[in-house]
Amino acid sequence: MGAAMSVAWIMAGVVAAVVGLALWLGWRWLSGSWEVLDDHGVHERLLGPGGPRHSPGLWLRLNRWINRKPLRLTYRRDKRGRFRRTRR
């Protein structure tokens, strides 16, 4: 009974090490896939190296439909200096 218990602990340790290694490798891959883009870089990245292949319009419409938020009213000055409501 003692040998079977030690084999179980060894197997549990091996499984824990494999799971830990998989999580560590996944984290390294995920952190390496992120990059910082400025405003111009985003536009160039969306266009891609071959020119405008896919328009981001469909994605933006779907994203807008899924993430619906109530419209916020803001006030801005017009040419005469009066405050007017504008939707954002």
N, C-alpha and C positions, 0 to 999 in steps of 0.2 A: 504494500500500500504506500510506503514511503517513496519508492522509485517512481510509481505512477504519478504521485503528487508533484515530484520534482520535474518530471517531464512536462506536466501541465504548466508549471510556472515558467519553464524554459520556453515553451511554445507561446505562452502569453507574452513573454518578453520579446520574442521574435516578431510576433504580430504587432505589438506596440511600436517596435523599432521600424517596421515596414510602413505602418500608418504614419508615423512621424516623418519618415523620409519622404513619403508621397506628399504630405502636407507642405513640407519645406520646399520640395521641388515645384509644387504648384504655386506657392507664394513667390518664389524666385521668378517663375515664368510670368506671373501676373504683374509683378512689380517691374519687370523688364519690358513689358509690352506697353506701358504708359509712357507718354511723352508730352512735353509742354509745347503748346502751339500759340503763337500770337494771332492777331486777327487776320493778318495776311496769310499766315500759314494754314489756317482753317480753310480759307477760300481755295488756296492752291491744292490742299489735300482733298477737298471735295471734288475738284475738277479731275484730279488724277493725272498721271503722266501722259495719257493718250488723248487728252482733251475732254470735253464734256460728254462723258458716256452716259451717266445717269443723272437725272435732275433730282436735287434733294427736295423738290416740292412735294412729292407724294409722301416721303418720310415726314416732312414737317407737318403736313395736313393730318396724317395719322397720329403723330405725336400730340398735336393740338387737340385732336378729338379725344384721345385717351386721357390726357392731363387737363381736363377742363377745370378752369378756375373762374370764379366770378369776375366780371369786368370791374376794373377799378376806375373810378372817375377821378381825373386830375384836372386842375384848373391851370390854364396858361393865359398869358396876356396876348391880346390881339394887337394889330397895328396901332390902334388908338389908345392902348394901355388898359383896356377893360379886361376883366377876367372872364374867360369863357370855359365851359366844361368840355373836356376832350376825353374820349374813351381810350384806354390802353389795353 
